[in-house]
Amino acid sequence: MKGKKDIMKFQIIEKSFDDIKADYELIFIVGNNLEHKFIKDLECFELYNFKGDSVLNLPNLRRIYVGIKNLEPESLRQGVAKAYNAIKELNISNLKMHSYVGGCFKMSFAAIVEGFLLVSYKFDKYKSEKKDTKLKEIFICNEEYGDKTVPLEQANLGLIHAKAVCEATNFAKDIVNEIPEIYTPDKMAEDAKKLSLEYTNIECKIHDENYLKSENMNAFLAVNRASINPPRLIHLKYTPKKSIKKVVFVGKGLTYDSGGLSLKPSDYMLTMKSDKSGAAAAMAIIKAASVLELPFEIHAVLGAAENMIGGNAYKPDDVLITRSGVSVEVRNTDAEGRLVLADCLDWAQSELDPDLLIDMATLTGACVVGLGEYTTGVMGNNYELQSEFKNYAGKSGENLTILEFNDHLRELIKSDIADISNTSSSRYGGAITAGLFLDKFIKEDFKDKWLHLDIAGPAYVAKAWGYNGTGASGAGVRASLYYLLKLARNHEKESK
């Protein structure tokens, strides 16, 4: 995994907590319960006026207390992150903690490990002085908060699950955080090819600009026209031993977005290396699927391009004929991601015939305005599918909100000179009108099988939040993997 040479190690130990030797210990206070048997320092609580709802670090006792709301997976992740951030500068190499199980042993252990692996991620490739934490090993005692017997098989499955999910998430972060000078469409193709060489059940095909021309992917080509770096259509395929469903992820891979001739203000151009987040997430999902041996045939279709300026750039007022034959009036060249996705979605449907089609894109600033920086917008025609995704993926810790289509907004993307416009005639409802634009390119047979995830908010945030550091969060990776894992479990139950 790029950017992280040393992976934190985890060990479940069948000993009394006091018999485990460690440099430091972490104790959670659950729901402000200060009377639990794990708690040892009530006198210190009184001295520091600690109520059990925050963080109390006691370096002299080599112990840290962290208050968490409950034993739900996300509370465990957030609690671990708070602890790590409080002690990461200390000269300690290991830490011990009790087991905390809210319901499912596997998921609880996975959440604890995910918290550590996600919060400890750093992208410091370009730092001349790198500050690495010395904390590299976590001991988890099998003494459990609720006096349950911890089945080690389930706990270890949780560790395996968490490692695969987090390595994939951090893999996506590395791609998104990489600078645009380095990370071109060709570099994305190179990374996809490396993935297929690393895992025997992953295949990769790279299609160049000549293929795009032969496929009449004119919207995709127009977006990249002014760049010196040629576009790439990247197709990754994961083949399991036995497949129960074909799932296709389509990712927006704008390795840089200047806005084109509708040039972004300089402040808004900064961080546009993150416009490749959807493609990075789709690639990461393929990586984790292989490690976890998910029972789905999974495809990732990545539209890798750059939106730049020049004498040959596509222009506002142009009309583009897409692969599907739908004509698009260009009103704003900065609404380019939907143009790339239009051709990629059409290609994915006609070439791959998916049972489930999910596109992921940093598509609209409007989604960030409406939902905030930390939430993904979920859209589509099938409300049951949207609700299922939100409910199943919710345990991942990613924040998801369903944004419903409506026909009044559909009217706003009509064009007088083409079949559709690439921007709305109104400033309002921009996230949904972008989703409705994509819907124009979803064939009738796939309308109820399609989800659109607008990850513009959480994909890249210029400040640390929760267990996410400054920059990329790998948005969409954990949510999609948790969703697929739940689908697989449901199928397994129904088969018995």
C-alpha positions in Angstrom: 0.0 0.0 0.0 1.5 3.3 -1.1 2.2 5.8 1.6 2.1 3.4 4.5 5.1 1.1 4.9 4.3 -0.2 8.4 0.9 -1.6 9.0 -0.3 -1.6 12.6 -0.6 -5.1 14.1 -3.4 -6.5 16.2 -3.5 -9.4 18.6 -6.4 -10.9 20.6 -5.0 -12.2 23.8 -6.7 -14.8 26.1 -5.3 -13.5 29.4 -6.4 -11.4 32.3 -6.1 -7.8 31.4 -3.7 -7.1 34.2 -1.5 -9.9 33.1 -1.0 -8.4 29.6 2.2 -6.3 29.5 1.8 -3.1 27.4 3.2 0.5 27.3 -0.3 2.0 27.6 -3.9 1.0 28.2 -7.2 2.3 26.7 -10.5 2.1 28.6 -13.8 3.2 27.1 -16.5 4.7 29.2 -19.8 3.7 27.6 -22.8 6.0 28.0 -21.2 7.8 30.9 -21.2 4.7 33.0 -18.5 5.5 35.6 -19.2 2.4 37.7 -18.1 -0.3 35.3 -15.6 -2.8 36.6 -12.9 -1.8 34.0 -12.7 1.7 35.5 -9.9 2.2 38.0 -9.3 5.9 38.6 -12.4 7.6 40.0 -10.3 9.9 42.2 -8.6 11.3 39.1 -12.0 11.7 37.5 -13.0 13.9 40.4 -9.8 15.9 40.4 -10.0 16.6 36.6 -13.8 17.1 36.7 -14.1 14.3 34.2 -17.7 13.2 33.5 -17.0 10.3 31.2 -18.1 12.1 28.0 -14.7 13.2 26.6 -11.1 12.2 26.8 -8.9 11.9 30.0 -5.3 11.0 29.4 -3.3 10.0 32.5 0.3 9.7 31.3 1.6 9.1 34.8 -0.6 6.0 35.1 -0.1 5.2 31.4 -3.8 5.0 30.9 -6.3 6.9 28.8 -10.1 7.0 29.2 -12.4 7.8 26.3 -16.1 8.4 26.6 -18.3 6.8 23.8 -22.0 7.0 23.3 -22.7 3.3 23.0 -21.2 0.1 21.6 -22.3 0.6 18.0 -19.5 0.2 15.4 -19.2 3.9 14.7 -18.9 4.8 18.3 -16.1 2.3 18.7 -14.3 3.8 15.6 -14.7 7.3 16.9 -13.5 6.3 20.4 -10.4 4.7 19.0 -9.6 7.7 16.9 -9.9 10.0 19.9 -7.5 7.8 21.9 -5.0 7.5 19.1 -4.9 11.3 18.4 -4.3 11.9 22.1 -1.4 9.5 22.5 0.2 9.3 19.0 3.1 11.6 20.0 4.1 9.5 23.0 7.1 7.2 23.0 5.1 4.0 23.2 5.1 1.0 20.9 2.0 -0.8 22.0 -1.3 -0.4 23.7 -3.8 -2.8 25.4 -7.6 -2.6 25.6 -10.6 -4.7 26.6 -13.0 -6.2 24.1 -16.2 -4.1 23.5 -19.0 -5.8 21.7 -22.3 -4.2 20.8 -24.0 -7.0 19.1 -22.0 -8.8 16.4 -18.6 -9.9 17.6 -17.1 -9.8 14.1 -18.4 -6.3 13.4 -17.4 -4.9 16.8 -13.8 -6.2 16.4 -13.7 -4.9 12.8 -14.8 -1.5 14.0 -12.1 -1.2 16.6 -9.4 -2.2 14.1 -10.9 0.1 11.4 -10.7 3.0 13.8 -6.9 2.5 14.3 -6.1 1.8 10.7 -8.0 4.7 9.4 -7.0 7.3 11.9 -3.3 6.4 11.6 -3.2 6.9 7.8 -0.9 9.7 6.7 0.1 11.1 3.2 3.5 12.5 3.9 5.3 11.6 0.7 6.4 15.1 0.0 7.4 16.0 3.6 11.1 16.3 4.0 10.8 15.5 7.6 8.4 12.6 8.4 7.0 12.1 11.8 6.0 8.5 12.3 4.2 7.4 15.5 5.9 4.6 17.4 2.6 3.0 18.3 2.5 -0.1 16.1 0.8 -2.9 18.1 -2.6 -3.2 19.7 -3.4 -6.0 22.2 -7.1 -6.7 22.6 -7.9 -8.7 25.7 -10.8 -11.2 25.4 -12.3 -9.9 28.6 -15.5 -8.3 27.2 -17.4 -5.3 28.4 -20.7 -7.1 28.7 -19.3 -10.3 30.3 -19.8 -12.3 27.1 -17.5 -15.0 26.0 -15.6 -13.8 23.0 -15.5 -16.4 20.2 -12.0 -16.0 18.8 -13.0 -17.2 15.3 -15.5 -14.3 15.0 -13.1 -11.8 16.4 -10.3 -12.9 14.0 -12.8 -12.7 11.1 -13.4 -9.1 12.2 -9.7 -8.4 12.1 -9.4 -9.8 8.6 -12.4 -7.9 7.4 -11.1 -4.6 8.8 -7.7 -5.0 7.4 -9.0 -5.6 3.9 -11.5 -2.8 4.0 -9.0 -0.3 5.4 -6.2 -1.2 3.1 -8.6 -0.6 0.2 -9.8 2.7 1.7 -6.2 3.9 2.3 -5.3 2.8 -1.2 -8.0 5.1 -2.5 -6.8 7.9 -0.3 -3.3 7.6 -1.7 -4.6 7.9 -5.3 -6.8 10.9 -4.4 -4.0 12.7 -2.4 -1.4 12.3 -5.2 -0.6 15.5 -7.0 -1.9 16.2 -10.5 1.6 16.5 -12.0 2.1 12.8 -11.2 -1.4 11.4 -11.3 -2.5 11.6 -14.9 -5.0 9.3 -16.7 -2.0 7.1 -17.8 -0.9 6.8 -14.1 -4.4 5.7 -13.2 -4.2 3.1 -16.0 -0.8 2.0 -14.7 -2.1 1.5 -11.1 -5.1 -0.5 -12.4 -2.7 -2.7 -14.4 -0.5 -3.3 -11.3 -3.7 -4.3 -9.4 -4.4 -7.0 -12.0 -0.8 -8.3 -11.8 -1.0 -8.4 -8.0 -4.2 -10.5 -7.8 -4.8 -13.4 -10.0 -8.6 -13.0 -10.0 -8.5 -9.4 -11.3 -8.3 -8.6 -15.0 -7.6 -5.2 -16.6 -8.1 -3.7 -20.0 -7.0 -0.2 -20.9 -8.7 1.6 -23.8 -7.0 4.6 -25.4 -8.3 7.7 -27.2 -8.6 5.8 -30.5 -10.9 3.3 -28.9 -13.0 6.1 -27.4 -13.3 7.6 -30.9 -14.3 4.3 -32.4 -17.0 4.0 -29.7 -18.3 7.5 -30.3 -17.6 8.5 -26.8 -17.6 12.2 -27.9 -18.6 13.7 -24.6 -15.7 12.0 -22.8 -13.3 13.0 -25.5 -14.5 16.6 -25.5 -13.7 17.0 -21.8 -10.1 15.9 -22.3 -9.5 17.7 -25.6 -7.3 20.5 -24.2 -5.1 18.3 -22.1 -1.7 17.1 -23.2 -2.4 13.9 -21.3 -4.6 11.5 -23.3 -7.7 10.0 -21.7 -8.1 6.4 -20.7 -11.2 4.2 -20.3 -10.1 1.6 -17.7 -12.0 -1.6 -17.2 -11.2 -3.8 -14.2 -12.9 -7.1 -13.6 -12.9 -9.3 -10.4 -14.0 -12.9 -10.9 -15.0 -14.9 -7.8 -15.1 -18.7 -7.6 -18.9 -18.5 -7.6 -20.9 -15.4 -8.5 -24.4 -14.6 -7.3 -24.7 -11.2 -9.0 -22.8 -9.0 -11.5 -22.1 -5.5 -10.0 -20.6 -2.7 -12.0 -19.1 0.4 -10.4 -18.5 3.4 -12.7 -16.1 6.0 -11.3 -15.5 9.6 -12.4 -11.7 9.9 -12.8 -10.9 13.5 -13.5 -7.3 13.5 -12.5 -7.5 17.3 -12.6 -10.3 19.7 -13.2 -9.5 23.4 -14.0 -13.0 24.0 -15.0 -12.1 24.3 -18.6 -13.0 27.5 -20.4 -15.6 28.1 -17.6 -12.5 28.4 -15.5 -12.8 27.9 -11.7 -11.6 30.7 -9.4 -8.2 29.9 -8.0 -9.5 29.1 -4.6 -11.9 26.6 -6.0 -9.3 25.0 -8.3 -7.2 24.1 -5.3 -7.9 20.5 -4.2 -9.2 19.6 -7.6 -6.8 16.7 -7.6 -9.6 15.1 -5.6 -11.9 15.0 -8.7 -10.6 11.4 -9.3 -12.1 10.2 -6.1 -14.9 8.2 -7.7 -12.6 6.2 -9.9 -10.2 5.7 -7.0 -13.0 4.3 -4.9 -14.1 1.9 -7.7 -10.6 0.6 -8.1 -10.2 0.1 -4.3 -13.5 -1.8 -4.1 -12.1 -4.3 -6.7 -8.9 -4.6 -4.6 -10.9 -5.4 -1.4 -13.3 -7.8 -3.2 -10.4 -9.9 -4.3 -8.9 -10.1 -0.7 -12.3 -10.8 0.9 -13.3 -13.2 -1.9 -16.7 -11.6 -2.3 -19.3 -13.8 -4.2 -19.9 -11.2 -6.9 -18.6 -10.6 -10.4 -17.5 -7.0 -9.9 -16.4 -4.6 -12.6 -14.9 -1.1 -12.3 -15.3 1.2 -15.2 -13.1 4.3 -14.8 -13.3 7.4 -17.0 -9.9 8.9 -16.6 -9.5 12.4 -18.1 -8.3 16.0 -17.5 -10.4 19.1 -17.9 -7.9 21.8 -19.0 -7.9 25.0 -21.1 -6.4 25.7 -24.5 -7.2 26.8 -28.0 -8.8 23.4 -28.8 -10.8 23.2 -25.6 -14.5 22.4 -25.8 -16.7 25.4 -25.3 -19.9 26.7 -23.8 -22.5 26.6 -26.6 -21.1 23.4 -28.1 -23.4 20.5 -28.7 -21.9 17.0 -28.1 -23.3 13.8 -29.5 -22.7 11.1 -26.8 -22.2 7.4 -27.3 -25.8 6.7 -26.7 -26.8 9.2 -29.4 -28.2 11.7 -26.9 -27.2 15.3 -27.8 -26.0 17.6 -25.0 -25.8 21.3 -25.0 -22.8 22.5 -23.1 -23.7 25.5 -21.0 -20.7 25.2 -18.6 -17.5 23.3 -19.2 -17.0 22.9 -15.5 -20.0 20.5 -15.4 -17.6 18.0 -17.1 -17.9 14.9 -14.8 -21.4 14.2 -15.9 -20.2 14.2 -19.6 -17.5 11.6 -18.9 -20.0 9.5 -16.9 -22.6 9.7 -19.6 -20.4 7.9 -22.0 -19.0 5.5 -19.4 -22.4 4.6 -18.0 -23.7 3.9 -21.6 -20.6 1.7 -22.3 -21.0 -0.2 -19.0 -24.7 -1.0 -19.7 -24.3 -2.1 -23.3 -21.0 -4.0 -22.8 -21.5 -5.5 -19.3 -25.2 -5.9 -18.7 -25.0 -5.4 -14.9 -27.5 -6.7 -12.3 -26.5 -3.7 -10.2 -25.0 -0.4 -11.5 -23.4 2.1 -9.1 -21.7 5.3 -10.2 -19.5 7.3 -7.8 -18.4 10.8 -8.5 -17.4 14.1 -6.9 -20.1 15.5 -9.0 -21.5 18.7 -7.5 -20.7 21.5 -5.1 -24.5 21.7 -4.6 -24.4 18.4 -2.8 -21.8 19.8 -0.4 -23.9 22.9 0.1 -27.0 20.9 0.8 -25.6 18.0 2.9 -22.4 19.4 4.3 -18.9 18.2 3.8 -19.3 14.8 5.5 -22.3 13.2 3.7 -22.8 11.4 0.4 -25.9 12.0 -1.6 -27.7 8.8 -2.8 -29.9 9.0 -5.9 -31.7 6.9 -8.4 -35.1 5.7 -9.6 -35.6 2.8 -7.2 -36.3 4.1 -3.7 -36.2 0.6 -2.2 -32.7 0.1 -3.6 -31.6 3.5 -2.3 -33.0 2.7 1.1 -31.4 -0.8 1.1 -28.0 0.7 0.2 -28.3 3.4 2.9 -29.3 0.8 5.6 -26.8 -1.8 4.7 -23.9 0.6 4.2 -24.7 2.6 7.3 -22.7 0.3 9.6 -19.6 1.4 7.7 -19.7 4.8 9.4 -20.1 6.7 6.1 -22.9 9.3 6.2 -25.5 8.8 3.5 -28.6 10.8 2.7 -31.2 9.9 0.0 -32.0 12.7 -2.4 -35.2 12.0 -4.3 -35.7 12.9 -8.0 -38.7 14.9 -9.0 -40.2 15.8 -12.4 -40.2 19.6 -11.8 -36.4 19.6 -11.5 -36.2 17.4 -14.6 -37.7 20.3 -16.6 -34.7 22.5 -15.7 -32.1 20.5 -17.7 -34.1 20.7 -21.0 -32.3 22.4 -23.9 -33.8 24.4 -26.8 -31.1 23.2 -29.2 -30.3 19.7 -28.0 -31.8 16.7 -26.2 -30.5 17.9 -22.8 -28.3 20.5 -21.2 -25.3 19.7 -19.0 -26.4 22.3 -16.4 -29.7 23.4 -15.0 -31.4 26.7 -15.8 -31.8 27.3 -12.1 -29.2 27.6 -9.3 -31.3 25.4 -7.0 -31.3 21.7 -6.7 -28.0 21.3 -8.4 -27.1 17.9 -7.0 -30.4 16.3 -8.0 -30.4 17.9 -11.5 -27.0 16.5 -12.1 -28.3 13.1 -11.0 -31.3 13.6 -13.4 -28.8 14.4 -16.2 -27.1 11.0 -15.6 -30.5 9.3 -15.5 -31.0 10.4 -19.2 -28.2 7.9 -20.0 -29.6 5.0 -18.0 -31.5 2.6 -20.3 -35.0 1.5 -19.3 -33.9 -2.1 -18.4 -31.4 -0.6 -15.9 -33.5 2.2 -14.3 -34.3 0.2 -11.2 -30.8 -1.3 -11.0 -28.9 2.0 -10.8 -27.6 4.1 -8.0 -25.8 7.4 -8.2 -23.5 8.4 -5.3 -22.4 12.0 -5.2 -19.3 11.9 -2.9 -18.3 15.5 -3.5 -18.5 16.4 0.2 -16.7 13.7 2.1 -14.2 12.7 -0.7 -11.8 15.4 0.2 -12.0 17.7 3.3 -9.3 20.3 4.0 -9.3 19.5 7.7 -9.2 16.4 9.9 -12.6 15.0 11.0 -13.3 11.9 13.1 -10.9 9.2 12.1 -10.2 10.9 8.7 -7.1 13.0 8.3 -6.8 16.1 6.2 -7.4 15.4 2.6 -8.9 12.3 1.1 -11.2 10.0 3.1 -11.7 7.1 0.5 -15.4 8.0 0.4 -17.6 5.3 -1.1 -15.2 2.4 -0.5 -16.3 1.3 3.0 -20.0 2.0 2.2 -20.0 -0.1 -0.9 -18.0 -2.9 0.7 -20.3 -3.1 3.7 -23.3 -3.1 1.3 -21.9 -6.0 -0.7 -20.9 -7.9 2.5 -24.5 -7.6 3.8 -25.9 -8.8 0.4 -23.6 -11.8 0.6 -24.7 -12.6 4.1 -28.3 -12.3 3.2 -27.8 -14.7 0.3 -26.0 -17.2 2.5 -28.9 -17.1 5.0 -31.5 -17.6 2.3 -29.5 -20.5 0.8 -29.5 -22.5 4.1 
